[in-house]
Amino acid sequence: MMTRRSALLSLGGLVSLPGFALAAAKEFWDEKDPSQWSKEEIERMLNQSPWAKPASISYNTAVPGFGPGVIGRRSGVATINRNGGVTTDGTEGKLEFQAVIRWESSRAIRAAEKMKLDQEPDAYVLAAIGDFPAGDAEETGAGHEQREAMLREFTKLERHGAPTIYLERTQSIAGGLRFYFSRLEPITASNKEIAFSTKMGPLEMKAKFPLKDMLYRGKLEL
């Protein structure tokens, strides 16, 4: 009696099935030196790779203190102003923001951004890049302190089977915000998945990173 396995063997199917071919193929970051990465490969690394995930963003209109132009309604078009506020065109629809969360302390992202690789960062560094209100880099005083306190309270890395790592500090960068987390309690492969989350006023931003995928040249890179 011929089984499915024997039929595949007789046809050479085990070596020609697409699933097996894909499993055997290596990603460009493991096969090529970073100096040989194409523009398209760099874009993929920075925007849709194991170290760069599109964020899930929700907008909570119930958060107080963000102005009558935002609270209580949605808009099809939103403009983020210098102070991190949002003005709208008054049309009905859904207010949406987009962002990518990048694990910037990893060698993979640093290679794509052509940063120095000879020194390990002393913190886990993630960046949120996108069209969301990240605040004013020149802001000082009570407003700045309130914003930073909220970020420290709600920005975290959740580890499977281990304590949560909370934010230490932030840095405003072009197009977004950079987040720094302590490495004193290291993330290991046994944690399986890291869930990043933060709140910026009425915005809540989340992204998940399966650690099994975050191998760069055979090593877990964070």
N, C-alpha and C positions, 0 to 999 in steps of 0.2 A: 504494500500500500504506500503510495507516494504522499508524504506529508508536505505542508507548505514550506518547511525548511529545506527538504530534499529537492523540491521543485526550484526554489531560489538558488540552491547550490548548483543544480544542473544547468541553470541559465546564467550563472555568474552574477545573479542578482544581488548578492550580498556586497559586492564591490561597486555596483553601479547604482544602487538605490540612492536618491538624493539625500535622504537622512543620514546615511553613512558617510557620504562625501562631505556633508556639512560638518559632521562631528569631527572628521579628520582634519578639516581645514583650520589654519591658524589665522587669527586676526592680524591686520597690518601692523599693529603696535608690537606684536611679538615677532614678526618676520622681518620688518624693515627698521633701519636706523631712523631716529626722528628727523635727521637731516634730509632723508629721502621721502618723508611723508608729503603727499600732494596737498594742495589747497583744500580739496574736497575732503581728504582724510582728516586734516586738522579741524575743519569745520565740524565733521562728525564727532571727533574726540571732544570738542568744546561744547557741543550742543545736544548730542544724543549718543551717549556711550555709557559704559558701566560707571563712569565718574562724573557724568553730566546728565541730569534727569530733568524733564519738564516738570515744573512744580504744579501741584494741585492747589489752586487759590480759591478761597471762599471770601465773600464780602458780607460783613455783618452790619446791617444798618442800625442795629440796636445799640452800638457803642456810642456813648455820649461824647459831646465835645468836638464834633467834626462838622458843625455848621448846617444850617437849614437847607443849603443847596444840595446836600448829599443825603442827609437823614430823611427817611420816609419815602424815597422814590428811587427808581432806577433810571438809567439813561442809556441810549444806544451809543453815544459818543462821550468820552470822558477825556479831559485834559488835566494833567498833573501840573500844578503850579510850583513856583520856587519854594514855597513853605510846606510842600507836601500835601496841600489841600487838593480837592478835586472839584472842577467846575464842569457842568454838563450843558448839552445843547437843548435839553428839555424834551427830547423825544422819548417815547415809551420803548422799553426793551430791557436788556440785561446788561448790567455794568460788568465788564470783564477786564482782567489784567492777565498778562503773561510773564513768565519768568523761567529761567533755567537755573538749577542749583548745581554748582560745580564744586568738586572736591579739590580745591586748589593746592593743598599740601601734598597731593599724590605726585609721584614722579611722572605719571602719564600726562596729567594736565600741565605740569610745569614744563614738560618736554614740548607739548603743543604750543605753549605760550612763550617758548624759547627763553625760559628762566634758567638760572644756574641750578645744576643738579648735584654739585659736589658737597652740599651741606643739607642735612635733614632739618626741616622746620621744627621749631620747638613747641608747636601747637598743631592741632587739627584745624585746618583752615578751609572753610567753605564760603562760597560767594553766591549771592543771588543777583542775577543779571536780567533786567527786563524793564517793562513799562509799568512800574508800580511806584507809589510814593515812598521813597526811601528817606525822606527828610532833607534838610538843608545842611550841607557839610560845614557851613559857616555859622550855624546856629549856636548860641551860647545861652547861659542863664538857666532859668527854671524850666523853660520849654525843652531844652536839650537834656537836662537831668531827668525830666519826666519820661522822655522818649527812651533814654538809655535804661532807666529802671524797668520800664515795661519790656524792653528787649531782653534784659537779663532774666526777668521772671518767666518769660514765655518762650525763649529760644533754647532749644535743647537737642541733644542726640540721645535717642532711646536705644538701648542695647538689649538684645534678647538674653535673659538670664543674668543680667548684671545691672548695677545702679546707673541711673541716668546721668549723663554729662551735661552740665549747664554752661551757658555762655560766660566767657570771661570779659570780652570786649568786642567792639565793632570798629570798622573803618569804612568811611565813605569812599567809593571808587567810581570811576566813570561808568555810568549806566546801572549802578546798583550799590550793594552793600556787602562787605566782607565780615565774616564771623569767625572768632577765634575761640577754641575750646582746649582745655588742658589735656596733655598726654600723660599725666601722672598715673591715671588708671587706663592702661592701654586697651584699645579695641583689638580683639583677636578673632580668628576664624570661627571659634566656638560661639561667638555672638550671633552668627548667621546672617543677621540683617540689621542695618542701622536706619532708624527713622528720624529724619530731620524735621523740625517744625519751628515756626516762629509766628509772632503776631506783631503787626505794624498798624496800630490804630484799629480800624475796622477790618483790616485784611488779615487772614490767616493763611499761612503758606506751609505746604508739606511736600516731602519727597522721601522715597524709600530707596535704599541701596542694598541689594543682595550682595553679601561679601564674597560669595563663591564666584561672582562674575568680575570682581575687582582685582584680578591677578594680572600684574604687568611683568612680563618676562619671568613667570613662574612664582612671583612673590606678591603677597597681599600688599597693595599700595594704597595708603591713606594719607 
